[in-house]
């Protein structure tokens, strides 16, 4: 736990803001200055780099904007790249009595994008829980969406292996493991990303240090349970996906993940957006932004070119 006792640091774009980061990350990996959205006395952290067409990078479980760092570095010279940390994740505060449900997360993202940043148009990139949450925001505001990149995620009532995974993670034993041992952000994360990243302490620390206490890990335990608990909300979301059918959509599938990039899930996505280009990545796992950021850069440049 010594790592979490590092002194806090102020590294903000707004130099008058003395809000501190809760832990320190390697500046070579994550060279960005912080921005803070204050809502109801809670600070939500986000990165906002570059100028031009806004690209919103989502994240899921158990990660934060750090997952998107290499996409930000590559594209911030060509567009305005925004990457947030969900409440209770990364550098963001946790609201009092927060349930960590996808519905609550979606409300926070809507407030950030529309009330605070006042975005009129944007491209959105979704993966893992960033999929249902980000697409919930996108399908509620389809007129603002310029394009979508979808990777290793779903947006409907879970089936098959996803249900098995959720039910297993909902068991008291696994919930205790997630809370007591930071299982999601250490064992599971490190076992799911490429070996170059998983053997780099600066990277693994950035993921594990986001959840230093048992209390701070609640969000990482709620997410896998919500795969099945949020079934009604997910079913409703599926019915709204058609609002994005005329948008430029691109798919990126990390094939080492046979749960959220299974052939069934790929086929379902293709049936919803049949014209979308697809990148299949045999060497990438679930965390595609970590394993193959260049694939996202390729898709995003293609969407940007089509818009311009």
N, C-alpha and C positions, 0 to 999 in steps of 0.2 A: 504493500500500500504506500510505500515511501513516495512513489512517483506523484501521488495525488497531493502531497504536501508541498509541492513546489509553490513558491510565492506566486500570487496572481499578477496579471499584467494588464496594463491599459494600452490597447493598440487599436485606436478607433479612427475612422475616417474623419469624424467630427471631433476635432482636437479639444473642443470645450466639454465633451462628454467624458466623464471619468468612470464610466461603467467598466468594471473589470471582467475579464474572461475568467471562468471558474478553474481553468487549468491551462497549462502552457503546451503548445504544439510546436513541432519543428517548423521553423520559418522557411526552410528550403522546400519542404513538402507543401506547406500551406502559407504562402507569403502575403495573404490578403489582410487588409484592415477591416475591422468589424463595423457593422451598422446595427442599430437597435431600434426595434419598433415597440413603443411603450403602449400597453393596452391594459386597462384595469389594474394598474400598478405592477404589471408583469412585463419583463423585457424579453421580446422574441429576437433572436439573433439572425442576421442574414448578411450575405456577401453581395455586393453590387458593384460590378467591375465593367468598365468599358462603356461605349456609347453606341446608339443605333437601335436596331430592332431588339426588343427584350426577349431573352430566352430564360424561361423559368425552369430550374433544375430541382426536381423533387428528391426526396429520399424516403427510405422505409426503415426496417428494423434489422439490426440494432445500430444503425449508423447515423450520420449527420452530414452537413455540407462538405465535410472532409472527403467523403466518397466521390464528390464531383470535382475535386481540386484540379485534376489534369485536363478536364474539359474546359474549366474556367480559364486556366492558363493559356490554352490553345486558342480559344475563341474570343477572349475579351478585347483583342485588337480589331475584331470584325463586327462585334455586336455588343449589346448590353446584357451581361450575364448575371442573373440573380439566383442565388442558392440559399435557401433558408434552413434553419434547424427547427424542427417541430418542438412545441413546448415539452420540456422535460428531456430533450435530446440535445447533444452537442453543447453549445454555449448558452442555449435558451434557458430561461427560468421555468419553473413548474408552477402553474396557477394553483391556488388553494382549491381543495376538493375536486381536482381534475380527474376525470375518469379514463383518459387516454384512449377514448373510443375514436374510430375514424370520423364519425360525425363531428365531434368536437375539434379534431385536427383540421377538418375541412373549413370550419367556421373561422379558425385562426388564419388559415392561408387566404381565404377570401378577404378577410379584414386587412391582411398585409398587402395583398396585390391591389385591391380596389380602394380601400379607405386610406391607406398609408401611402403606397407607391402610386396610386391613381393610374394604373396601367389601362390603356385604352385597347391595345392589341398586344398579343404575345404568342410566342411558340412555347409549348410545354413538353418537358421530357419526363417520362414516368417509368418507374421500376419498382418491384416489390410492392409494399403498401403505398408507395408514391402513386401507384397505378389507380386503385380505387379512389384514394383521397384526391389526387390531382385531377382525375377524370370527372369526379363529382363536381369539382369547381369548374372545370372546362365545359361540361355538358349543361351546367346552370348558366353559363355565359358564352354560348357558342359563337355569338357575333364578335367576341373579342379574340377568338382563337385563330391564329394564322397557320398553325401546323402542330403536329403531335409526333413525338418519337416514343415508341412503346417497346419496353424490353422486360422480359422475364417477370410478367405480372398477369393479373386477371382483373375482371370487372363484372363479375356475376357470382351467383351462389356457388360456393366451392363444391367440387366433386372429387371423387377418387383419392389419390394420394394426398391432396391438400387437406381433405377431411381427416384422413388418418393422422397426418402430421399435427393438425390442430387438436384433435382429441388426445393424442399422446402428450402434447405440450400442456394440455389443460389438467393433466393428472396432478395430484398434490405433490408427488415426488419431483416431477419436472418443474413445476412452478417454484418449489423450494430451491431446486438447483439453479434456476435462473436468478432468483432473488439472492440466495446465499453465496453463490459462487460466480456470479456474473457470467453464467454459462453462455448466453447468447453472444455477448460482445467479446468473449475470449475463445473458448473452445470451438463454438459453432462458426464464428466469423473467421477465425484463423484457419479452420479446416476447409473453408469454402472459397477463400481467395487464392490467387496464384502464388506459387512458392516464392517468387521474388518479393512480393509484398509481405507474405506471412513470415518471412525470415528477416524483415526489416523492422527493428524495434521502434523506430520513429513512427512507423505506420501502425503497428499493432498497439502501441501505447495510445495513439490518437483515438483509436476505437475503444479500447478498454477504459481509459481514464475518464471518458464521458459519463461513466456510471460507477462512481467511487464508493457509494454506500448502498445498503440494502434498499433504503427508501427510494434512491434515485433509479433503481432498476425496475420499478413497477411498470413503466411504459413498455419495457422489453418483454415483460411477462403477459401484458394485456393483449398485445398485437397478435401472437399466435392463437390465443383463445378466440379473438374476434373473427378469425377466418370463418369459424362456424357460428359464433354468436351473432354476427352482423348479417346473417343470411338474408333477412328481409330487406335491409338497406342495400345490400349488394344486388339483390334481384331487381329492386327499383332502379338502381344505377344502370343495369344492363338495358333496361327499356329506354334509357335516354342516350345510349351510345350513337343511335342513328342521327342525332343532331350534329355529329362530327363527320358524317359520311362524305361530305363534299370537300373536306379539308385535305391538305397534303398530310398523309400519315406514313410513317416509316417504321418498320419492325427490326429489332435486333434481338436475336435469341442466343443466349449462352447455353450450349447444348450439354455441358456437363451437369447442368441442373435438370434432372428428369422429373422434378415436382412441378415447378412453375414454367418450365419450357418444354413440357412433354409434347409429343406429337398431337395429342388431343387438344391441348391448349393452343398450340400453333394453328391447328386447323380451325379452331373456333375463331381466333382472331382474324384469320384470312377470310373466313366466311362473312365477317362483319365489315372488313375493309379489303375487298378483293383486289383493288388496284394498287395496294401499298407495296413498295419495294421491300424486300426481306434480306437481311444479312444473317446468315447462319454461322455461328462461331464455335467450331468443334473444341477449341482449347479454352473457352471461357466458361466459368461457372455461373452461379446465381448473381453475384455482384459484378455485373457486366461493366459498370463504370470504372471499377477498380481493375478488372482484367483486360478490358479493351476500350479505353477512352477514345482511341482513334476511330472506332466504329461510330461513336456518337458524333464526333467532329465531322466525319464524312457525311452522315445523314443530315446533320444540321446545316452544313454548307450547301447541300443540295436544296434543302427547303428555303434557305436564305436567298439562294440564286433564283429560285422560282418566284419568290415574292418580289425581288428587285426587278 
